[in-house]
Amino acid sequence: MATMRLPSGTYHQTYQQDQAWWQTRFVWLRMIGLLFILLVFIPLWMPVLFPDIGLYVVSVANLIGYTILSAMGVQLLIGYAGQLTLGHSAFIAVGGYTSAICMLMFGIPYPITIILAALTAGLWSMLFGLPSVRVKGYYLIMTTMAAQFITVDFIITQYVAQIGGRGQAFSIPPGTITFGPIEIDNDIKVYYLMIALVIACMVFVGNLLRTRVGRAWLAIRDNDIAAEVLGVNVVRYKLAAYFVGGALGGIAGSFWITSIYAVSPEHFTWSWSLWVVGVILIGGVGSLYGTVFGAMFMTLVPEILRFAVAPLQPVFPQLMTNFQFLKESVFGLSIVLFLLYEPKGLAYRWWQIKNYLHLWPFSY
């Protein structure tokens, strides 16, 4: 993604200024306003000002956050390291089950289980990343698909889900998920946890991409042979990408159980792996902003569609019954349209809008 242009007369004098996340006063004001909306208006004022839809908006925001966390590892693998994946839901499942088992069987506090979920999912992802050393393209896609079926459909469904005679689903009793003295027992508390995890993961990934590791991933993505000639250990950095991508998926799985207080293989289907790939295609490949915009688009459009078809239910009763098929049709159509008319995704369009505002009235 291209670098943001600065307003006329604004320039950097130090390397620290050049690498700052928020580089101008206008950006500072914009981000402070965004933080106010995220931390105060949506969770605290929306339920009071709009009691009919306030909590619904919070729940939709939680789903957007979960989608961001799920897609962030895919963005890192595909957008920054150039490693194709179609089985990321498997590592999200590993994170969810690791967190649930650690709390239910060993009594480990929830914040620690997030770390354990990230480590377990990262190591499991790195195991399936080993074939990336030898194969590329379609063969690598088949390998990641195998991770989905082996992990979820076989290991978790047939063995892990049967631990303790629980059957397919692990039900988490109320009061189990706590963050220090705070019990995560409603959508607003889940929302604040989601905001904290999303910001922490985005800052971590954003800063990691500025390091030697991030530059190595970009070199491998662009041309792995040239990167190896220049001294980049391709095997090591590919495995590191799979570890970090899987760890981010593990965090997403650990967060998801706070919203439903249960974990089941049905929550981690292959369709969700495809869904998060669609998120980064629509949002923009190789952009952290693209992960956010894609998650918002892929979450809000089905919700808007649900409200749009609701008045038609008396005339066409099958619309709501078959809404899942309608939702998947819109998903496929959206990807086709974006690949045709906006191949760089929503993040590129946002970058153009920002430059227009920063350079106004001299917008080139």
N, C-alpha and C positions, 0 to 999 in steps of 0.2 A: 504494500500500500504506500502511496506517495506521501512525502512529508508535508505537513501543514504549512501553507504560506503565511507569513506574518504580515500584519498591517504595515503600510508604508511608514518608515521612520522608526520602526521597532526592530531591534537587532540584538543579538546575544554577545556578551562580552566574556563569558566564562563557559567552560564545558558543562558545568553544573546547570547553568541556565539552558543550554542547548538540549540537555537530557531531561529537563523537568517535565513532569506530566502535565501540569497546568502552566502555560508559558506566558500568558498575558492576563491583564486585569479583567478583561471581558470574560475570559475562560474561567477565572476564579469566581466571578460573580455568577456565571452560569452554573458552575458545579455546586456552589453553595446553595443556589436555589433548587437544584436537582436533589441534593442531600436533604434539604428541608422537606421536599415533597415525599421522598422515600421514607424518611425517618419519623416525620411528624404528621403530615397531611393524610397519607394513605392509611396508616395503621390506627391513628388516634382520632383524627377529625372526620374521616369518611364515614365510619360507623355511626357517628353522632349526627352529622349534617344530613346524611342520606341513609337512614336506618334500614330502608328496604333493600338497598344494594351494597351498602358499605362492606359488610362481611363477605359478600360474594366477590367484590373487587379484591379483597385481601386474599381470598382463596385462589382466585385466578392469578394474582401476583405470585403466590407460593408455587403454583404450577409453572409459571414462567421461570422462576428461580431454579426449580428442579430441572427444567429443560436446559437452562444455561449451564448448570453444573454437569449435566449429562453430555452436552455437546462440546464442552471445553476440551476434554481429552481428545475427542475426535478432531477438533480444530487443530490441536497441537500436532497430532499424528499426520493428518492429511494436509493441513494448510501450511505447517511450518517444517515438518520433517519429511513430507512427501511419501508417507507410508499409508497405503490404502487399507481401510478397515471396514468391515460390514458385520462385526460381531461385538460391538462395544457394550451392548446390553449385558453380556456375560460378566464383564468386570464390575458393572453396576450391581449385578446380582450378588457377586462375591462380597462386595462392600456391605450390602444390606444384610446378608446372612451373617457375615462376620460380626457386625455390630450387634445384631439381635442375639446371637449365641453367646457372645461375651457378656452381655447384660443378663440374660436369662439363666445361664448355667454357671457363670463364674462371678456374677455380681460386680463386674467392672463398671465404673461410672461412664456415662455416655460420652463425655468429651474425650476420654481416653480411647473409647471404642472407635471414634472417628479416625484417630491416628492409626489404630490397628487395622481398621478397614482399608485405609489408604495403602498401608504397607502390604497387606495380603493381596489386595487387588492388583497392586503394582507388580509384585513378584509373579502372580499368576499371568498377568498380561505379558511380562517379559519372557515367560516360558513359551507362550504362543508367538512371541516376536522372534524367536530363534530362527524359524524358517525364512525370515526376511533377509537373513544373511545370504541365502542362496537363490531365492526366488523373487520375482517382481511381478507387477501388473496383475493379470487375471489369476495367476497362481497364488499370489499373496492374498487376493480377495477370497479365494477358496479356503486358504488357511485360516483367515479370521472368521469366516463363516463356520468352519469346523469348531472354533473356540466357542461359538454360541451354542451349537448343538451338543457338544461334549459337556460343556459346563452346566448349562441350564437344563436341557432335556434329559441328560443322563445322570451326571454326578449329583446335581442339586435335587432334581425331582425324585430320583430313585434311592438316594442315600441320605444326603444332608437334610432334606425336608422330613425324613422319617425319624430323626433323632428325638428321643424321648417319647415316641409314640404319638407325635402331634399330628400326623397326617401330612397334608400338603402345605398347610399354612401355619406359621408361627404367630400366635396372638400375643401381643405384648400388654401385660396388665397395666392399668392406670398407675401412675406414680413411678414407673420404671425409668422413664426418660426424664432425667433431670440435668440441669446445667448449673452445678453448684447447688445453692439453696432454691433455685428456680425450677419448678416443674413445667415441662413443655406440654401443656394440656389444652391449648386452644390455638386457633389460627393466627392470632396476633403474635403470640410468643413464637410460633413456628415462623412467622414472617420475619421477625427480628433475627432469628437464627439464620434464616435463609440469606438475609441481607449481609450478615457478618461473613458467612461462608463464601458468598459470591464475590464480595469485595476482596476478601483474603486470597481467594484463588486467582482472581484477575490480577491483583498486585503481584502475587508470586510468579505467575506465568509471564506477565509483562516484564518484570525485572529479570527473570531467567532468560528471556529472549535477548536481552542486552549483553549477556555474558558470553564467554567463549563457547559454552555449550549451545546457546541459541544460534550463534553465528555458524557453528558446525552443522546444526540441523538445516539451516537455510542453504548452506553449501551443498549438503547431501540432497536436499529437495531439488535444487536447480540442476546439479550434475554430480552424481555420486562418484563417477570415475575421476573427474577433475578434482573433486574434493580429496579423494584418496591420494592422488598424485601430489597434492599440496601438503600432505602430511596428516590429514584428518583420519582418525581411526574410525572407519565407517561402521564396523561391527559394534564397537563400544557405544557410539552415539545413537545408533539405531535402537539398541537395547535400552539405552537410557530414555529414549523417546517413548518406547512402549511402557517402560516402568512409570514414568511421570503421567502419561496418558491414562494408564490403568489406575494409578493412584487417584487421579481426579475423578474417574468413574466410581471408585470406591467411596469417595466422599459423597458423591451424588446418591449412591445407594444408602449410605448411612443416614443422609438427610431425609430420604424418602420415607423411611419408617416412622418419622415423627409426624407425618401427615396422616397416615392411615393406621398407625399403631398395630401393624401386622406386616408380615413379609411372606410372599408366596411366589412360586415360579411363574404364575400367571402375570405378575407385574413386570417381568423382564423378558418379553417375547422378542423374536427376531424383528418384528415390525417396528419395535422401538429403536432398534439399531439402525434400521433404514430411516426412521423418522429423524434421528439426530444428524444423520448425514444430510438429509434434506434441509435441516436447520442451517448448516454452514454453507450449503450451496445457495440458498436464498439470501442469507445474511451477508455472505462474502467470504470466500476461502482465503485464509491467511490474514485474518483481521479479528482481534478480540472484540471490537465493536460489532463485527459481523455476527459473532456468536449471540450477542445480546439482541440485535435487531432481528436475527433469524428466529430466535426463541420467542420474541414478542409476536412476530408475524404468524408463526406456526401455532401459537396458543390462542391469539385473539381472533384470527380469522374463523376457526371452527366455532368459537363462542358467538361471534357475530352471525355466523351462518345458522346456528341453532335458534337464535332469536328471530332470524329472518323467515325460517320455515315454520315456526310455531303457529303464526296466524293461518297457515295453509293446511294445518292438520285436519280440520273438519272436512275439507274438500279432498285432501290426499292423505288419508290416515297412515299410509305406509311410509311417509317421509320420516317421521320420528322413529318408527320401528326400525327402519333401515338407515338410520342417520350415520352409523359407523361407515357404511359403504359410501355414502355421500361425502363424508369427511375425507375418506381415503381418495376419492375421485378428485376432490378439490386439491388435495396434497399433490397428486400426480400432475394435475393440470398446472398448478403453481410452479412446479419445478420446470416443466416444459417451457412455460412462458418466460420465466426468469432466465433460463439458458438461452432463449432466443432474443429477448429484448433487454435484459439487464444481466449479462453474463458475469459481471464483476460484483453483483449483489447489492444489497441495500447499503452496505458500509461505504461503497464507492460513491453512491448518490449522496450519502451524508457528508462525505469528505468534500464533495463539490459544493454542497450547501454551506458548509463551514467556511470554505474559501471565499465564497460569494459574500458572506457577511463580514469576514475579516478584511477583505479588500474593498468593500463598498466605500465610496461610490466609484472606485476604479476597479471594477470586476472584469477581469480578462477571461 
